[in-house]
């Protein structure tokens, strides 16, 4: 008669002769000496947290040993008092080595630890992570930049959409021209404190094409090309990013020239002859948030992106940023310099 040991369990697949999982004491002893006895998993390592809006995203590395059984879940805990007490996160079972802990308090520093779980139970907890402080909800902001070369991403912002508006081209009342600059745009994932590099097109000092504007972040650059100068046949274009719009073209009728508008010429024309800009992927909303008007009222200062207007025997109306005819004019030959460009950054 075969002497019986303890019931080991049929899921262990032993190499010994006990097919039913009921082993002799000698078999159990030999299995233990060989180091094949089932064990709990080891502790996970490298628990790291990234702060979000009232939450923290965690990642970790699986334990080097699973004890002979597959890991089916991880127990995630957090502490708001440097590990004096711990709370367990309620979550669906998952073997993924990441988790998002929600419902945390803004401004409170938390540490986290993780334990692996198999059919045999939960293993030891990892070393506690470095402290992570959840962020408050970020209020969207926008800024218009016409000078300088860099801008710091605000703390708490996670997304940035940027527009690079090229400068408008100059015009000659006898030859036309005055094309608007092009607009390129792109959306980036950003981190607070990071640097955004840019160039905002300067106002030309001669009758010539507008200069380019650029935005660079994370190794990627978008460019809004300047509009054509006198006699040009098309507005400025764009390159890079998610998309953009070509600048509007000018019209030249009976010794009168109307410059192109940013985003392409709109159908409407203000009473003063200016043409307002058209929207380019939410640019108008970003400008409004930055406190910049895009509605043309024929005031002395043109709205952003509107065209200029000039006639051989009439007053000249300066264009808005990126528009086709600038503020500097030459009465002797009825010529207008182009306008400068701009960079607009929108953070959420």
Secondary structure, DSSP 8 states (H G I E B T S, - for coil): ------B--TTS--SSS-TTSB--HHHHHHHHHTT-S-------EEEEEEEEBTEEEEEEE--S--TTS---EEEEEEESSTTSS-EE--------SEEEE-S--TT-EEEEEEEEEETTEEEEE------EE-B-----EEEEESS-SEEE--TT--EEEEEEE-----EETTTEE-----EEEEEEE--TT-EEEEE-----SSSS----EEEEETTEEEEE-----TT-SS---EESSSEEE-----EEETTEEE---TTS--S---TTS-------TTHHHHHHHTT---S----SS--TT---EEETTEEEE---TT-SS-S-EETTTTEE-----EEEEEE-
